[in-house]
Amino acid sequence: LSFSRILENIWNIISDANNYIAQKEPWKLAKTDIEELKKVMFNIWNALRLTAISVCPFMPETAEKIWKQLGLKSLEKDIKQSWLVKRDEEDYPEIFEWDWKPLYEIKVLKAEHLFPRIENKK
């Protein structure tokens, strides 16, 4: 159980997502190519969704906040539901697949800071 290695891999996913955003420049795609923008935003959404699942054992409250900001209802309930509809004993639940979508409508929320900056008052 190498927790530091697991967390390092999670932060690598976040770093890769940041690099992907910088490379794809979705703010420019919004003006030039809406179909490509949809694909890029879906990829970003999935990277964040899988990050929330991965970070849940270490920071459950933060994972739940990410999950809800992504327009999803409840990380715990969605994972439990996914285990119930698992295809067979050797498969993992669909929720871990890249193209998973919930059975309900998604409405992404305006993001709040997950880790607000602490300001020292002098």
N, C-alpha and C positions, 0 to 999 in steps of 0.2 A: 504494500500500500504506500506508494510514493506520491503523497498528496501534492508536494511541490512540483513534481513533474506533470501531474494532471493539470494543475492550475497554470503551469507554464504553457501547456498546449491550448488551454482555453484562451489565454491572453494572445497566443499566436493567431487564433481564429479572429479575434477582435482586431488585431493588427492587420491581418490580411484583408479584413472587411474595410478598414480605413484606407488601405492602399487601393483597393478596388474602387472605392468612392472617388479617391483622388484621380485615378486613371480614367474612369468612365465619365466623370464630371456631370452628374445628373442635372445640375442646374442649367447646363448648356443644352442637354438633350431635351429639356422641357420646352425649349424654344425651337428645336430643329427636328426631333425624331421621337414622337410620343410612343410609338410601338417599342422602340429600343428602351426608352425610359421605363416603360412598364416592366420589361424584362429585368432591367438593372434594379429597380425598386423591389421587385419580387426576390431577387437574389440577396439584396441587403436585408430584407425582411426575414428571409430564411436563415441567414447567418446569425441575426440577432435572436431569432426564435430558438435555434439550436444552442446558442450561447446561454440563453435563459435555462434551458433544460440541463445543460452541462454544469452550470454554476449553482444550480439549486441545492445540491447536497452541502455546499460550503456557505452559501448566502441565500437562504430560502426567501427571505423578505425582498431582497433585491431582485431575485429571479422572478418573483410574482409581480413586482412593479414593471419589469421589462415586459413580461407576458401581457399584462393589461395595457401597457402603452402600445403594444403591437396590435391591439384591437381584439385580443383573445380574452376569454372569460375567466378561467381559473386553471392555472398550471396543474395543480394537484388533481382536479377533476378531469381535465383533458388527458392527462397521463393515465389515470385509472381507467377512463373510458377506452383509451387506445389499447390497454392491456386486455380489456374484455373482448375486443373484436380482433385480437391477434389471429393471424391466419392459421398457423399451426405451432406446435411446441418448439420447433427449431427456429422459427422466425422471431424477429423482434417486432415490437408494435410499429404501426405505420407512422406514428408521431415522430419517430426518429428518421424518417425518410425525408429527402430534400424537398420533394414536391407535395408534402402533406398539407392539407387544408382542413379546417374544422367543418363540421356539418352545419354550423351557424354562420350568420353574416358577420364579416369582420369590419370594424370601424376603428381605424388607427387613431389614437388620441394624441393631443399635443403633449410632447414629452416634458417631464419635470426632471430636474437634476437628480440623478441617482446618488451622487456623492457631492453634495453641495460644498462649495469652498468655505473653509473656515476663515473668517476674517478677524484679525486681532484689532481691537479698538485701543488706540493709544491715548 
